[in-house]
Amino acid sequence: MMWFDKTNPVAVFGDVRREIITVTDRTHREDGTRSIEINPDTLMDFRALPFENDSFKLVAFDPPHLERAGPKSWLAAKYGKLSDNWRDDLRKGFAECLRVLEPGGTLVFKWNETQVKVREVLELAPIAPLFGQVSGRSGMTHWLVFMKPIQAIDALELT
């Protein structure tokens, strides 16, 4: 949902799903519904990215943030939901993002800590962020920037 232009030719927009979601939302249309189209360039799982090592200068990683959500949750439909194994999933996601980055490449990570604190998530990252910013109405969304080290990646123990 953070993309300004999902059709920009210099970017690859990836998601694990392709679908149109229509839910109840009385604020948008007269019929009381809202639709969102999730139409990635490539269907992919962030735990196993379909790209060669050192392929990108920049990666944006915005995984699901919700640990708990009801079966009709608008937020879960829009953003996805963490699995029961979310710590391992995020650990693999960080490793994959760093694997596909060129040495010196930038990883932008977005996290909303409504249910899981950002400090818990950062424990899963193999490197520390360089800097970040808190945003949102309640100050719960964190934007963090990492840089893949230029030295040998083997020292990071990404697996």
C-alpha positions, 0 to 999 in steps of 0.5 A: 500500500506504500507504492505511489506508482505500482506501474513504474518500469524501474520497480518490481512490485511483488506480493504473495497474492493477486486479488481484488478485495471488496469489503464493507466501508461506508465512507467510500461509495454509496453502496457501502463497500470499498475495493482494493486491487492487489496486482503485483508484477510478480507473485512471490514469497518474501521468504524465498525471493525469485531473484539472483544474489546482488540483483538490486540497489534498493529493496522495500520490505513491508511484510504483514504486521498483524498477529491477530485479526478476525476472519472479516478484518479489513486490515488483514484483507488489505495488508495480510496477516502474520503466520503462527511462525512469524519470527522465522518468516521475518528472519527469512525475509530479512535474509532474502532482502539482504541476499538480493541487494548489491553490496552497499544496497539499501533496504527500506523496512516498514513496520506498524507496531500495533500488535508486535513491537518494532524492537521484537522485529529488529531482534530478527534482523541480521544487521542493525538499521542505520536510521529510521522515522516514526510516522502515522497518527498514533506514531506506531509506523516505523520506517527503517533504513538498512545498508547491506555491508560491502564486505563479505555477506557470509559474516552476517549469518543470514540463514 
